[in-house]
């Protein structure tokens, strides 16, 4: 209920006193089948319905939830689990009980309790509720005893113990209720429903003073018990002590909320300054949450204060997590950029014609400086760090265009160098070949060739012409062919 969660204590107290004085009127109003929207718009109805929610676990609607809940452990009035209606008889019996058809309800419950593999424990409890509605207190006690004998799980044992304690109180046997609750409270120390029922029983027995510390613990641990204790008629015998406990707890939580909110505000202001002009969706979400908490704190409602006390503390803890995440993201990007830079650096160190591209080195080491700066100032300003990183990446991107030109120059110069080496080798080979082969040819073919032709071959001019042809035409062509073959192999 919004009013109960966010209303102020005096207003809630006034509404509760007025509503409880008009119970007949409120009951008649509820009987008109009003919807949830009408309840939300009527503060008096909210308080009246909330009163019944205080004793939810003693009502048939909670029996239905507990019987079909997918949660195997006890969760009290939290109703946080989904349900699975896996028994027609039990479901039909509970529905008949809800609308007052007790005979049909009893028949369905009885059939379920005798069914093989049926929900005997919950069906027996259903029969106990039917007996209560019919005013048959003895039968109710009998069915509760039967259910107690079939309870096997912790969830069932807690449930039947709470119902039995409630039955003893309604029957005026408060000492039995206190005795039962005291025994099971030692077994289930974390069960708030048992601990609170024990507080009710002890206050009725006049031991309220001893229960205030436990009440404070419950109200601080579960905000529902703050509201329950505020409205519970069972605590009227210790009303002044209860009010003092709740008021003191509210003041403590209000102070805690203010301190936690101030701490969260300061922390997020620092984070916002660290982000600078950088846009971040998670940052904006947390800032919006902070603004909502500030609005809640200004309203000063019960649940508002309790919300702010808890959530502001959690919000403060989210600051370092967000910083750490964004720093990690930044470092990953810097590392990735550094890997790319390292590849370009290796390329530069192995490049044989550095004198032609002095700018490459300047861009290369300018980028490195930006990456180092980005990492070093990340703790001071994320925005500035990202700016330095981007500047370094821009410097490295320039290198990509230079690399293409450098590779073309390297290819051209490498080809030229290979050609020159091949040419020198070809010149030597052809020169040696001509120097050795011409005398041999003239001697070997002297008796075969025409004497004039032999004299022509022996003449210095002819030999000179032959050398020119070999060195100036055939040798370059041969060297070019070898160069092309070598480059193809590369």
N, C-alpha and C positions, 0 to 999 in steps of 0.2 A: 504494500500500500504506500502510495507516494507521501501521503500526509504523515504516516507513522515513521517513515524513513527520513523525511526531510523537514517535518514540522518541529517546532520548538517545544520544549518540555511543558511549560505552563499551558499552552494551547491544547496539547494532547491530554493532559490531566483534566482540564476543564471539560473537554468533549467526552471523555470517558465517564466522568461523574454524571454528566447530563444524560448520556445515552443509557447508562445502566438504570437510571431512574425512569426510563421510558421503554422498558424491555417489551412490553406487550405491543406497543406501537411499532417497534422495530421488527418484531417477529411477524406481525401482520404485513408489514411492508415487504419483508423478504418472501412471504408466501405469494406475492403477486407476480413471481417469476421475473424479477428485475434482471437486467443483463449487467455484464462487467462494466460497460461504459457508465451506467447509472451509478454504480458503486464508486467508480473513480471520481465522479463529479460531486459526490455527497460525502463530506468529511465525517458526518455522524455514522453513516453506513460503513465507512472504512474502519472506524474504531470498533463498531459492533461486530463486524465480520472478523476483524483481527482478534477479538476476544476469543472467538471459537477456534481460530487457528492456533491459539496458545495451547489448547488441549487437543490438538490434531491427532496425536497418536492414540487417543482413547476413542476415536470415532470410526464408524464403519468405512468411511472413505479411505482412511489410512490402512485399514485391514485389506481393502482391495488393492491398494498400491503395493503393500508389503507382500501380498500373496503372488502377485504377477510381476514383481520387479525382477529385472535381469541381474541386479546386484545381489551377490550372495552374502555380503556382510551387512551389518546394521548401519543404516545411515540416518536414523531418526526421522525428523520432520523435514529433512533436506529435499527429499523427492528429486534427487538429481539423476536418477537412473531411468532408462526406458523400461517399458513394461511389455510383457508378452502374455496375452490371455490364452493360456493353454489348458483351461478347464471350463467346459460349457456349464456344468452343473454349478460350480462355485460362482462363476460370473453371473449366471441367471439368478442364483440365490441372493447374491449381494444386490443385484438390481431390484429384486422384489423387496428386500429389506429396506432399500432406499425409498421406495414409494409406499411402504406400509403394508404390503401384502405378506403378512408374517407366516401364514400357513404354507403358502407356496414356497416362500423363502426357506422354511424349515425342511420341507420335503426335498428341495434341491440340495441343501446342506447335508442332510442325512444320507442321501444317495451318494454324494461325493465322499463322505467320510467312510463309506463301506466299499467304495470302488477300489479295485486292485490298482495300486500305483497312484491313487488319488492324493489330493492335497488334504490329508486327514487333519493335520494340525490346524490349518486355516479354516476348514469346514467346521471343526469343533468350536473354534472361536466365534465363527458366524452364528452357531446355535446359541452360544452364550450371549451374544448381542441381541438375538431374537428374544431370549428369555428375559433380558433386561427390559426390552421394549414392552413386553407383556406384563411386567411387574412381578415376575417369578424369580425372586432373588435366590431361593434355594436351588432352582434349576441352573441358574447362572453359575453359582459356586460349583455345582457338579460338573458342568461343562468346562469350566476353567481348570478344575482338577484333572479332567481327562486330557485337556490340551497340554497341561504341564507334564503329564506322564509321557506324552508323545514328542515333546520338544527335543530335538537332537542337535541342531546347529546353534552356534553362539547367537545368531540373529533371532532364532525362535526362543531361546532361553531368556534373552533380554526382553523381548516383547511380552512374553507371558508373565515375567516378573513384574514389569511395569503395570500390566493390566490387573494382576492380583493385588498389588499395592494400592492401586486406585479403587479396587473393589472393597478392600478392607477399610479405606478411609470413608467411602460412601456408606458402608455398613456401620460406621461409628467405631470401628476397631482400629483406632489410630496406632495403638501400640504394636499391633501385628504388622501394620504397614511399615512402621519405623524399623522393626526388627528385621523384616524381609529386605528392606532397602539397605540397611546397614551391612547385611551379610553379602549381598551381591555387589555393593559399591566397592568392596575390597577386591572383587574379581574383575570388575570392569571399570577401572579407575579413569579410563578415557571416554567413557560414555556420559555425555553431558545430560542426557535425559534422566539417567539414574541419579546422578549427582544432584540435579535440580529437584527431583522428587524427594530425595533425602532432605534437602533444605526445607521443602514445604512441610515434611513430616516433623522435623525437629522444631521448626517455628511453632507449629501447632502444639507441640509438647512443652513450649515455653523456653526452648533453648536457642532463641534467635541470635543472641550475642555471639555464640560460638560459630554461627553459620555465615557471618558477614564476610569473612575472609574468602570462603569458598564461593559465595555469591559474587564477590568482586572478581574473582578469578574467572568464573563462568561468563560474566557480563563482558569482561575484557577479551576473553577468548572467542566468544561467539556473540555478535551484535544482536542476534535474535533474543538472547536472554536478557539483554539490557531492556528491550521493549517488553518482554514477558514479565520481568520483575517489576517494571513500572506499572503494569496494569493488573497483575495477578491478585485477586481477592484473597487467595490463600496466604498471602504475606502481610495481610492487614494487621495481624497481631504484632508485627515488628515494623510497622509502617515508617516510623521516624528513622529507625536504623537503616532501613532499605533506602529511603530517600537520601540519607546522608551518604551512603555508599555510592549510589548512582550519581548524585550531584558531584561528589568528590571525583568519581571516575570520569564524569563528563568534563569537569574542569581540567583534569589531568590530560584527557584526550584533546581538549580544546587547545591547551598550551602546547602539547606535543604536535598537534596539527599545524599550529602557527609556526613553530620552530622548523618542522619538516618542510613546510611550504616555503619558508624563507630560504632554507638551505637548497631546496630544489630550484627555486627561482634564481638564486645566485649561480648555481652550477650550470643551469641552462643558458644564462646570460653569457657566461664564459665560453660555453660551447658555441653559442651563436656568434660571438666575436671571433672565435677560432675559425669558424666556417667562412666568415666575412660575407662577401657577395655571392658565395657559392649556393646554388639551389640544391636542396636535399629533401626528398619526400619524407624520410623518417624524422628528420629534424623538425619539419613543419608539423608532423603528426604529434610529436612530443610537446611542441610549443602549444598546440591546440589543447592537448590534455592539461597542460599547466594552466592555461587560461580557464578551462572548465573547473579545475580544482580551486582556483582563486574565486570563481563565482560561487562555488559550493561553500567555501569558507565564509564568504560574505553573508550567505543565507543563514548560517549558524544553526541549521537543523541537526537533529540527533545523528542520523545516518550521514549527513553531510560532513559533520565533524569527524566521525569515525572513518568515513571514506578518505577524507583528506589526510588524516593521521597515517593511514596505511599506504595509500597510493602515492602520496608525495614522497614518502621514503623510498618506495620502489622506483619512482620516477628519477630520484637523485641517483640511484644505483644504475640507471640506464645510461647516464652520461658517459662514464668511463667505457662502457661497452660500445657505445656508438663511436667514440673517439678511437678506440682500439680497432674497431672494424674498418673505419675509414683510413686509418693509418696503414693497416694491413693492405687494403686495396691500393693505396698510394705506393707502398713499397713494392707490391707486385708489378705495378705499372713501371716504376723506376727500374726494377730488375729486368723487365722485358726490354725496356729501352736500352739498358746497359748491354744486354746481349747483342742487340742490333749494332750498337756502337762498337762492341768488341769485334764483330765481323768486319766492319769497315776499317777498324784499326789494323787488323791482320792483313786486310787487302792493301792498306797503305804501306805497311812495313815490307810487304813483299813486292810492291810495285817498283819496277826498275827505272822508271823515268820521272821521278818525283820533282825534278827541277822544272818540268813543264807545268806543274800544277801545285804551286805554293799555296793557293787559296784552300785547297782540299784540307791541308793540315790545320789551317786556321779554323775552318768550320768544324773539323773533327774535334779539336780540343776545346773549342768554345762550347760545343754540345756537352762534352764531359763535365766542364765546370758547372753548367746549368743542372745536370743530374746530381752532382755532389751537393750543390746548394739546395736543391729541392729536398733531398733527404735530410740535410742538416737543419733546415728551418721548419720541418714538418710539425714538430712539437709546438712551435710558436704560432704558426698561421697556416691552416690548410689551404686557404685561398692563394696565398703567396707561393706556397710550395707547389701547388698545381700550376700556377703561372710559370714558375721556373721550369717545371717539367715540360710544359708545352713549348716553351722557348727552346729547350734542349732538343725536343723532338723536331721542331722546325729546322734547327741547324742540321740535324742528321738527315732530314728529308732532302735538303739541298744537295747532299752528297750523292743521292741516287742519280740526279741528273749529271753530275760530274763523272760518276763511275761509267756511265754509258760513253761519254766522250773519251775518258781515259782508256777504256777497253779498245775503242776504235784506234786511238793513237798507238796503243801497245801492239795491236794487231798489225798496223801498217809498219811500225818500226821493227817489229820482230820479223816480218816478212822481208823487209829490206835487208836486215842483218843476215838472214839466212841466204837470201839471194847473193849478197856480196861474198859470203863464205863459199857458196857453191860456185860462184863465178871465178873466184880466185883459184879454187881447186880445179875447175874446168880449164881455165887458162893454162895452168901448170901441166895438166894432163895432156892437153892438145899440143902445147909447145914441145914437151918431151917426145910426144908421139911423132910430131913433124920432124924434130931434130934427129931422131933415130931412124925413122922409117924412110925418109927420102934417100939417104945414101944407100941404104940396103936395097931399095927398089931399083935404083940406077945400076948397081953392081949386078943384082940378080937378073935383071932384064936387059943387060947390055948386048947380048948376042941375039936377043929376040926382037927388041924394038929397033926402029929406024935410028941410025946414028944421029941424025939431026934432032930427033925427039929426045934422045938421051942427052945431047948437048944442051937442049932447052931446059930439061929437068935439072941439070947440073948448074945451070946458070944462076948466079946470085939473085937476079931480078925475079926469076920464076919462083925460087924458093921463098924469097921475101913475100911475094904475092900470095903464095900458099899459106904462109904463116899468118898473114893479115886475115885471110878468109877464115882460117881456123879460129883465131883468137877474137876477131871482131864480130863474126857472124855465128859460127857453129858453137863456140864456147858459151856466149850469152844465151842462146836458144836452149842448149843443154842444161845450163844452170837454172834457167827459168822453169824448165820441165821438172828438174829435181826439187826446186822450191815448192812448186804446186803440189807435188807428191808429198812432200814433207808436211805442208800445212794441212793437207787432206787427212793425213794420219793423225794430226793433233786434234 
